[in-house]
Amino acid sequence: MATPGQLVECVASALNVPQATVVLYDRVLAEKGLRSKGGRGKSAAKVTVEDAANLLIAIAGTSSGGIATAARTVELYSGLRYQKRSSWKDLISDETPADLVEAAKTIQETDFLTVPGMEGLGSNHSFRDGLVALIEAVRQQKISFKKREASDWARAYVSLEGPSFIDAGISVDLTNYPRAYAKYELRDNKVEYSDLNWRQTFSHRAILPIAQLLGLEDAQPAKAKNRAA
């Protein structure tokens, strides 16, 4: 099972962020109860998928506020709720120009809640719930981003925006599976206006090594079982 130190090292490498910086984020989250804690040696903490999601949100969602606001950032973005997108086809009316009607017929899109691993999410799930489900789906190999052919184009992107408009999104493209997109917003969008806004993203390239690291939790008991046999 992965330790906090292993998760820090993995996230730093995946996001190309100095490890010393990620250590500071991890420390703040641990102090605020947003990362699993334990003792030393055999009782040392073992991180969870939610711990990984919290660390990713803290780093991607923190801008000018600095590392000291990391815990507040996690709480803020974890509170964003899923907003079902209107399909282009739902916007068609009798007054819609014929060329737009034909164009809408060619658009392929998938309901995010039907993507493998996302089926258990409710219509009121949070951004953190969605990110945890995505990492878990990759960890359990329900979703794969490995290319089998040159034409394969499997990928995922996670975005966080702020501070005037606090929102986030998860986009998933799978081979032979139309693009699915989840939008997350504040239900009560009362935030202070800022003329300095930002948007940060990370992709499946960061999620893959993290999911593989957390997959050690399944691999170790299997090895022990084989030795016992």
N, C-alpha and C positions, 0 to 999 in steps of 0.2 A: 504494500500500500504506500502511496506517495506521501511524503512529509511536506510541511510548509516550505522548507528550504528547497526541495526538489521542484515544487510548484513555482516558487519565485524564480529559480534558474530557468525553468522551461518558459515561463511567460516573458521574462527578459529577453531570451533568445528569440522567441516567436515574434515579439513586437519590436525587436531591435531597440530596446530601451535599456540604459545602463542598469546592471543588476543592483547596484547600490541604491538606485532610485526606487526600484521595485521593492526592495527590502523595507524602505521607509513607508511605502503604501501598505505593505503587508503588516507592518508594526502597528500602524494607525487602526487598521481594520481589526486586528487581534485585540487591541485595547478597547475597542468599542463593541466587542462581541460579534463581529461580522466575519470571523474566521475561527475554525475549530482550534481549540487549545488543549494541551495535555501536559504531561510531565516530561521526564527525560528517559533515555534508553528505550526499553520496551513499552513504556507508557507514553512515549512521545506522541504528539498529535498526528492524526492521519487526515489529510484534507479530503473534502468532498467536491462533487460537481458544483454545488452552490458556492463553496469557497472560491473555486476557480472563476465562476461567473461574477462574484462580488469583486474580485481583484481586477478582472477585465473591465468591468463597469467603472471602477474607481479610477483606473488609468485613462480610459478613453473618454470619461465624462468630466475629468478635472482639467480646467484650463487656467485662467488667471487667478483663480482662488487658491491654487497651490495644494500641496500634499496634505496640509493640515485640514482641508475641507473634504478629504476623501470619504470619510464615513457619511457625511451629509450628502455627498454626491451619490453614494450607493443607495441611501434611503430615498433620495429624490427620484432617481431614475428607476428604482425598483417599484416605485409607486405608479409609474406610467401604466395605463391600461390599454388593452388591445382594442383597436377600432376597425371594424370590418369595412373594407374598402368597397365602394360602389363599382360594379363592373361597368365598362364602357357600354356594354349591351343594355344595362339597366337605364342608361341615360338617353337611349333612343326614344324618340317620340314621332308623332305624325309630321312634325315640322322639321325633323332632322334631314338635311340634304342627302340625296341618294348616294353620293360618293362616300360620305361619312358612314352611312349605313353599311355599305359594302366593305369598307375598311374595317369596321368593328367586327364583322363576321370572321375576319381572318385573324383577329387577336386571340391568342391562346393564353389562358391564365388559369391558375389553380388556387383553390381555397386553401389558405395556409394551414387550417386545422385538419386537412386531409393528408398532409405530407407525412411520410413514414416517421413515426416517433412523436408527432405532434397531436395525434388523435385524442390523447387524454387531456389536452388543454381545453378549458372551458372558454366561452365567449367573453368572459370577464377576466381572463388571466393577465398577469403583469408582464412587463418587459423582462424582468429577471426570470420568471417562469418560462418564458419563451426561449431565452438564452440557455437556461439549464436544460430544457428539453432538447435543444439542438446539440449541445455538447454530449448529452446522454445518448442521443440517437446515433451520433458518430462513434461514441465509445462502444455501444452495443452493436455496431456495424449495421444498423437499420438504414443508415445513409452512408454512401461511399462517394468520395470525390476522386477516386482513382480513374484515370482514363484507360478505357479498353481499346478505343480506336481513336484515330487522329481527329475524327469529327465530334468526339465526345466533348461536352462543354459543361461539366458539373462544377458548381461553385456556390459559395454563400458569402453574403456581406452583411455586416452589422454596423449600424451607424447611430451616432448620438449627436444631438444638436443643442445649442443653447447660447446665451442664457435667456434671451428675450422670449424665445419660443422653445420650451423644453419638450423635446420629443425624441423618439428613437425608432429604428426600423430594422427588420430582419428580412433579408431577401435570399431565397433558395432556388437555384436552378439545378435540376437533375437531368441526367441523360434520359431522353424519351419521356420527359415529365415537364410540362409547361411551368414557367416561372411562377413562384408563389411569393407574395409579399405581405408582411405584417407591419402595420403602423401602430405605434404606441404614443398616446398623448395624456396630458394631465386632464382629469375630469373637471377640475376647477383650476383653470389656467391663469392663476393670479401670481405672476412673477414680475419682478422689477425690470423695467425697460433698460436695455443696454445697447449702445450703438456699436459695441464690439462683440460680434457674434462669431461662432465657430461651428465647424462640423468635423468630427473625427470618425474614422472607420477602421475596422479590421475585418479579416476575411477567414475563409476556411483554412488558409495557410497557417493561421495562428491557432485555430480550433483543433486541427488535426493532431499536432504534437501534444497538446494539453489532454485531449481525449485518450491518446495512446498512453500518456503518463498515468492517468487515472485508471486505465485499463489494467495496470499492474495489480490492482486490487483483486481482479478475477484470476490473473495468471498465477500468482503466488500460491493460493490454495491448491490449484491444479497440480503444480509441481510437487508440493508436499504430499499430495495424494498419490502421485506416481512413485515417490520415494518409499512411501509406506507399503505400496503394493510390491 
